[in-house]
Amino acid sequence: MLASRRFLVVRAPAAIVLGAFAGLLLTGARVLAHEIGTARVSVVLLEQGRYELEVVTDAVSLLDKLETVSGGSPADMVGPAALRQRLEQLDTVFQQRVVIAFDGQQVQPAVSWSVAQPSTVGGNPVATIRLAGNVPPSAHYLSWKYSWTFTSYALIARRGASGLPTTEWLEGGQTSTPLSLNAAAPEVSRLRLAWRYVVLGFTHILPKGLDHVLFVLGIVLLSRRLRPILLQISAFTVAHSITLALSMYGLVTLPSSIVEPAIALSIAYIALENVFLADLKPWRLALVFAFGLLHGLGFAGALRDVGLPRAEFLTALIGFNAGVELGQLAVIAAAFLSVGYWCSDRIWYRRRIVLPASMCIAFLGIYWTFERLRYVV
């Protein structure tokens, strides 16, 4: 009886791990990296009693959502002119999930659309939606709500064309803090700003950074002790911190058409090494460091998309990086406490845990590599 209970206990973590990876295969295959920054919003309160808002977002992704809500078919990859024409046809659908309100009263802005080619090879066309109108007489506050994104985005507001901008981070569907039309915006403390970017960095890993999560899991799987795992993660951290900082300061740049497929390939390589090598090799630390340099460029691409406040550039950069590290440590802790601590010394650990999980990760890494390359060739 005791042996039977023990058998059930040690088999349970294995079932959890394999079930989780099966879920990744079913639901995560089409997930691409860096969901943060797919939408940016800016608002300008003009001195002539007018307002202007600008939404910049992925044109194909937005059109897919509009078609789904309207009952149409998902959009194919088409040129900017055709995309703009179809988006304009769905303008009334778009405005159903956009709210501009003055003192709680919603207004209907004039909307104009433009679609441009992406700035980097392999990206989707970019839609810019401009919403403009007159500020109602005696209005005191403006509020904003945008429900066409499911991720965090920055709302940047300024008074007058040359006014100093203020930034508020919002989740998709969240109503902004009322923006005073008269009083100057309160300054955000450095500590609060840093915390915003810590949260942004953490959510870039959990739950939005599936590719980075799988890379960290690939590191965890081959190591049966916590110390080698932490050494590899430290090398990875130092490396991606270097390229993140250099890239954000404009000293090192690579197009996303190179970075994104290479990140996917690094995930596949780490997983395949777990399959063909039973023990940790001396070169693994250097390899993880090299891949960390690559992933840092990916982090920089995501952070550059959402924008950084110039006055507090270093604070935001450090906060984002700290959030990324907390996310990585959370992944390691979850993997180690749920499986590694209980099962890593079992004779069947490699056969039942390491090999199936690594093959799942390798499959997704290879799939993502070709998925991202098809937009380049």
Buried (B, 14 or more C-beta within 10 A) or exposed (E): EEEEEEEEEBEEBBEEBBEBBEEBEEEBEEBEBBBBBBBBBBBBBBEEEEBBBBBBBBBBBBBBBBBEBEEBEEBEEBEBEBBBEBBEEBEEBBBEBBBBBBEEEEBEBEBEBEBBEBEBEBBBBBBBBBBBBBBBEEBEBBBBBBBBBEBBBBBBBBBEEEBEBBBBBBEBEBEBBBBBBEEEBEEBEEEEBBBBBBBBBBBBBBEBBBBBBBBBBBBBBBBBEBEBBBBBBBBBBEBBBBBBBBBBEEEBEBBBBBBBBBBBBBBBBBBBBBBEEEEBEEEBBEBBBBBBBBBBBBBBBBBBBBBBBEEBEEBBBBBBBBBBBBBBBBBBEBBBEBBBEBBBEBEEBBEBBBBBBBBBBBBBBBBBBEBBBEBBE
